[in-house]
Amino acid sequence: MSLSKTEDWTLLAKCRGMQDELFPEGADQKRIRAVCYSCKVRNQCLAEALDIDRKTVARYYQWAAEQHLLEGPLPPPDDLHRLVEETLSNSPPPQNISSVEPYRATVEKLRQSDVEVAAIYERLKERGYTGSYASVYRFVRALEPPTPEVTVRVETRPQRACRCRPGAPRRGLAPIVADHVSCANGSTVA
């Protein structure tokens, strides 16, 4: 948040000038809660103070209002934790199901026969598929994640690194699979 935007909402805060009193203990919490409850910029203020998104603050505020926690005394911490676990939804976001999923068996069979994605797309259209080529492409990529390239780390003794001599046999290096390691210039590492 930029400094100018921070200054804008802080000028509207009801707690302006009360910084030393904002985190009291015991009975003073009720007074501060009353100040924050009626403040127009409480979500921005809490988000800034707690370093979380204001939408998260709004979600918790809505939950607290539904549980009647904004008026009257707060329950003991153990009861509050239990109430959070029982009533605050932490469900994961809905997962999208690919439009190609009903054709999974067909796609897998065709890929086992090394049929290209474009041909799979055409065959699925013949079977009534109405989705896009991109959906088929993403589905196939998810079925067959790419094989990562393997990198071989070659270690040498100090002061011998990167000495390349064409065709030289390797000596004194850490064990590697190949007899010679090719450099970018076409020579091999000794």
C-alpha positions in Angstrom: 0.0 0.0 0.0 1.4 3.4 -0.9 2.1 6.0 1.6 -0.6 8.4 0.3 -3.3 5.6 0.5 -2.1 4.7 4.0 -2.4 8.3 5.1 -5.9 8.6 3.5 -7.5 5.8 5.5 -5.6 6.5 8.7 -7.0 10.0 8.8 -10.5 8.4 8.9 -9.6 6.0 11.7 -11.4 6.5 15.0 -8.3 5.3 16.9 -6.1 8.1 15.5 -3.8 9.3 18.3 -4.4 6.3 20.5 -1.5 4.2 19.3 -0.2 3.6 22.8 -3.6 2.3 24.0 -4.4 0.0 21.1 -3.4 -3.3 22.6 -4.7 -3.2 26.1 -5.2 -6.1 28.6 -8.3 -7.0 30.5 -11.3 -4.7 30.7 -9.8 -2.0 28.5 -10.2 -4.5 25.5 -14.0 -3.8 25.6 -13.4 0.0 25.1 -11.0 -0.6 22.2 -13.3 -3.2 20.6 -16.1 -0.6 20.8 -13.9 2.0 19.0 -12.9 -0.5 16.3 -16.5 -1.8 15.9 -17.8 1.6 14.8 -14.8 2.6 12.7 -15.3 2.9 8.9 -11.8 1.8 8.1 -11.4 -1.1 10.6 -10.6 -3.7 7.9 -7.8 -1.6 6.4 -6.5 -0.9 9.9 -6.5 -4.5 11.0 -5.0 -5.7 7.7 -2.2 -3.2 8.1 -1.6 -4.0 11.8 -1.7 -7.8 11.3 0.0 -7.7 7.8 -2.8 -9.7 6.1 -5.1 -9.0 3.2 -8.1 -6.8 4.0 -10.4 -9.4 2.4 -9.2 -12.0 5.0 -10.0 -9.4 7.7 -13.5 -9.0 6.2 -14.0 -12.7 6.1 -13.1 -13.1 9.8 -15.2 -10.0 10.7 -18.2 -11.5 9.0 -17.6 -14.8 10.8 -17.3 -13.1 14.2 -20.6 -11.2 13.5 -22.4 -14.4 12.6 -21.1 -16.0 15.9 -22.2 -12.9 17.9 -18.6 -12.3 19.1 -18.6 -8.5 18.4 -21.0 -7.7 21.3 -20.7 -8.8 24.8 -17.7 -10.5 26.5 -15.5 -12.8 24.5 -15.4 -16.5 25.4 -12.3 -18.0 26.9 -9.5 -18.7 24.4 -10.1 -22.5 24.5 -13.7 -22.0 23.7 -12.9 -19.5 21.0 -10.4 -22.0 19.4 -13.0 -24.7 19.4 -15.6 -22.4 17.9 -13.1 -21.5 15.1 -12.4 -25.2 14.3 -16.1 -26.1 14.3 -17.6 -23.2 12.4 -15.0 -21.3 10.3 -14.8 -22.9 6.9 -11.3 -23.6 5.7 -12.4 -25.6 2.7 -10.1 -25.7 -0.2 -11.1 -23.8 -3.4 -13.3 -25.8 -5.7 -11.3 -27.9 -8.2 -12.1 -27.6 -11.8 -12.8 -30.8 -13.7 -11.5 -30.9 -17.2 -14.0 -31.1 -20.0 -11.8 -33.9 -21.3 -12.2 -36.0 -18.2 -15.1 -38.1 -19.6 -12.9 -39.1 -22.5 -9.9 -40.1 -20.2 -9.9 -43.8 -21.3 -9.9 -42.8 -25.0 -7.1 -40.2 -24.5 -4.9 -42.6 -22.6 -5.4 -45.4 -25.2 -4.6 -43.0 -28.1 -1.5 -41.7 -26.3 -0.2 -45.2 -25.7 -0.4 -45.6 -29.5 1.7 -42.4 -29.8 -1.2 -40.4 -31.4 -0.4 -36.7 -31.4 -2.6 -34.2 -29.4 -4.1 -32.6 -32.6 -5.3 -36.0 -33.8 -6.7 -36.9 -30.4 -8.6 -33.6 -30.4 -10.1 -34.4 -33.8 -11.1 -37.9 -32.7 -12.7 -36.6 -29.6 -14.7 -34.1 -31.7 -16.0 -37.1 -33.7 -17.2 -38.6 -30.4 -19.1 -35.4 -29.4 -16.4 -33.4 -27.5 -17.2 -29.7 -27.7 -14.2 -28.3 -25.7 -11.1 -26.6 -27.0 -7.8 -27.9 -28.3 -6.1 -26.2 -25.4 -8.1 -28.2 -23.0 -7.0 -31.4 -24.6 -3.4 -30.2 -24.7 -3.4 -29.4 -21.0 -5.1 -32.7 -20.2 -2.5 -34.7 -22.1 0.4 -32.7 -20.5 -1.1 -33.5 -17.0 -1.2 -37.2 -18.0 2.4 -37.1 -19.2 4.5 -34.7 -17.2 7.7 -33.9 -19.1 10.8 -35.8 -18.2 13.3 -33.5 -16.6 16.7 -33.0 -18.2 19.5 -34.6 -16.2 22.5 -32.6 -15.3 25.8 -34.2 -14.4 27.9 -32.3 -11.9 31.7 -32.7 -12.5 34.0 -31.8 -9.8 37.8 -31.2 -10.2 40.7 -30.6 -8.0 41.3 -26.9 -7.2 43.1 -25.0 -9.9 42.3 -27.6 -12.5 38.8 -26.6 -13.3 37.8 -26.0 -16.9 41.0 -27.3 -18.5 39.9 -28.6 -21.8 42.1 -30.6 -24.2 40.6 -32.3 -27.2 40.4 -36.1 -26.8 42.3 -36.2 -23.5 41.4 -39.0 -21.1 40.0 -38.0 -17.7 42.3 -38.3 -14.8 41.9 -37.4 -11.1 38.2 -36.4 -11.4 35.3 -37.5 -9.3 33.7 -40.6 -10.9 31.2 -39.9 -13.7 29.3 -42.2 -16.0 31.1 -41.3 -19.3 34.8 -41.7 -20.1 34.9 -38.1 -21.3 32.9 -35.0 -20.6 32.3 -32.7 -23.6 32.7 -29.0 -23.2 30.7 -26.4 -25.1 33.6 -25.9 -27.5 33.6 -29.5 -28.5 36.7 -30.6 -26.5 36.7 -32.9 -23.5 37.5 -32.3 -19.9 40.7 -34.1 -18.8 
